[in-house]
Amino acid sequence: MVHKPPDTPYAPSARQHANPMSKTIIAQLADFSAGVDIARLPAKVIEECKRDVLDTLGCALAGSEHPKGRMGVETGRRLGGTHGQASIIGTGERSTPHGAAFANGELANALDADSVLLPGHVSPYVLPGAFATAEVQQRSGKDLIAAVAVSHEMSYRFGAAMSGYRDTQDGKASSDSIVGYSSTVFGATASAGKLKGLSAGKLAHALGIAAATAPVNSQRAWFMHAPTATIKYQLAGGLTSVALTAADLADLGHRGDLQMLDDESCGYPRFIGTARWNPELLTQGLGEDWRFPAFQMFKPYPHCRVMHAPLDLLIDLIAQNNIEVAEIESITSFGEGWAYSLPCFTNQELLEVHDAQFCFAHGLAVAAHRIPIGRDWQDPKVVFDPSILALKDKVRLETHPTYFESISANISVRPSRVEIRARGQVFAAEKQFPKGTPSADPASYMTTDELVTKFRNFVGGLLPAATIDEVVDTVLHLERVEDFGAVMRKLVRQ
């Protein structure tokens, strides 16, 4: 759809008036949300939900040592106290759903190791409210799986329908000036409302309220300014609060605006700032055609996803050729052109641990030092190690020559090449998909066994070994769990 320029009011959409008896988009999303149960879910959807629950719990527990995670926990305590019914991961404390969800959202995103799905990050925004609500409502693992499926499918569809930072046109970058993850508020609201037992009618009002109170999309400013704000591209805890509030208000009888997604003149697509709005992607095949599993990516490294293919390549080159740090003259990474010139990623001044997650040169330097993959990558002793900082200065970033053409054909592809100059020669390798991406190449997929290994590496030393085994087994068989809260209460650091 071609929009008028931003300074020209949108004309009313013909869809608003074509059939006055048809349901609004929000009403259709609410019907979908209320109607999903595990019996209607394909096996692949169930499996992917369980995999993401396990990965997110591991990222959150591992994030409890990170400054962002610790601040998130303290803010959660201030919001909801420590005498509620919802668990704050890692602490043994229980807060209100709002307090626990805020804390757990910040924990899940603290290391930036959480999974990736359109519009970008989804899990730290949609899962914490579902976890807290499921625990307080004493809902089963089956109920949680159904809610997670709803939140992820809805989030993916909004991401596909709206402007994104990896958009292209005619083989060139075509990213809009306003991008972000605010649309995850719909999946977050739907999953929490569903677990609260709201009817389709009340869920519709909750979604209307969420649309009117959604956070702004400020990610473009985050890209362009350095040092970056430590709240990141979207404050995970803050979005959970909006979603839970919308569900609570609808439960109490507040009325939402059900036309928010149909009205392009002054509704959600207009005020949230998207330049691309394809609403048919929100409802086409909804409930029958489950799209998110084919696009959900998992992150082996606690680092921005943009650099995962180069990290894969560099780690393999270092290991295969037994290259020592002292031998490295330079490292050149050819990768994602939209990102390689942005201040948030090219900034070389590390003021806080947080800055290492987005400094591309630093991530490659850490990997070259063979630091075990896990939360140690963001240990201050590693982040500010003089040897790592020195190698960081030997890294160059270049756009891969086929990058824009490649992603124009396949949004999941991330063509990358790494060249290491050492011993008077160049060691080089290329790949199209980073590890953790579903693709035609089976090696790029992150298997459940590999996700379990990641979980163990990230939480090792924080939970007793027997508890780790128990959590893994319970989550991978989540459909057998009668009370999901029992899982949350196991995640207490030793």
Secondary structure, DSSP 8 states (H G I E B T S, - for coil): -----TTS-----THHHH-TTS--HHHHHHHHHHH--GGGS-HHHHHHHHHHHHHHHHHHHHGGGSHHHHHHHHHHHHHH-SBSSEE-TBT--EE-HHHHHHHHHHHHHSSS-S-EETTEE-HHHHHHHHHHHHHHTT--HHHHHHHHHHHHHHHHHHHHHB--TT-EETTEE---SS--STTHHHHHHHHHHHHHT--HHHHHHHHHHHHHH-----HHHHHHSSS--TTTTS-HHHHHHHHHHHHHHHHTT----TTTTT-TTTSHHHHTT-S-B-THHHHTTTTTS--GGGT-B--SSSS-GGGHHHHHHHHHHHHHHT--GGGEEEEEEEE-TTTTT-HHHH-----SGGGGGT-HHHHHHHHHTT--SSGGGG-HHHHT-HHHHHHHTTEEEEE-TTHHHHHHH-TT---EEEEEEETTEEEEEEESS-TT--SSSGGGS--HHHHHHHHHHHHBTTB-HHHHHHHHHHHHTGGG-S-THHHHTT-B--
